[in-house]
Amino acid sequence: MAASAAPIRQRELLRAYHEQGDDSARDRLVEELMPLVHSLARRYAKRHDQLEDLAQVGAIGLIKAIDRFDLERGVDLTAYAIPTIVGEIKRHFRDTGWAVAVPRRLKELNLRLARLLEELTAELGRSPAIAEIAAAAEASEEEILEALEAGRAYSASSLSAPVDDEEGAGRDPVESLGVVEPAYEVMEDRAFLATGFGSLDERERRILALRFFDGLTQSQIAQEVGISQMHVSRLIRRALERMHNELLEGEQPA
């Protein structure tokens, strides 16, 4: 199946499953995306004999992604499913008390971040933004987020250990399982916007990041990029229009 045709085919199967109750459509989606599950599972498998177990866990995440998928959003199933699959694999490690296999580059970056966060906080008098951390570490914002997430994989919490919260101490962690994860909607929105963001060139992406992520004014951006403020204004308007058109096209029925 051609790569360009895959999302259309997947949306057809999703529609058949969600709107017509066709369970065979879900089975076909699972079969089609299992190579993706195996690819993600290989990132965390320490041994070859562990791979199949992690693939089965990842398949559960894939099924959850298919069941939760919102047909009204202009997001590809693959982009939506990856965080859910990875989350299920990491949850498996946590619940079984194993340490997640973290790539060496993320371990080293995570160790650097501890010092950088302390230095930036003292220098700025506040907690630094992700963009500021990335600039100080000479890394991308995506790498910073990955490294911070990897830091949480160094130790696993027991499900039987009581935790403190706003409602009082000693609450059983199991009581918090099964609640709606608020980050899902944010993740969906980011995946949705990524389609439009990807239609821009490198300079347009940089300018939008400076304006809407770093909070710079158009005048500050003009100095940073080396162009006039009027040119910055035109580029922002043109980039937003292009993203808008790209996202509208993505929402058209398959």
BELHUJO-V505604 format. One record per helix or strand of 2 or more residues. SS is the DSSP state (A for helix, B for strand). FROM is the first residue (numbers start at 1). TO is the last residue. If there is no record, write none. Layout:
((SS;FROM;TO) (SS;FROM;TO))
//
This chain:
((A;3;20) (A;23;44) (A;48;68) (A;77;96) (A;104;124) (A;130;137) (A;141;151) (B;163;165) (B;168;171) (A;173;176) (A;183;197) (A;202;213) (A;218;225) (A;229;250))
//
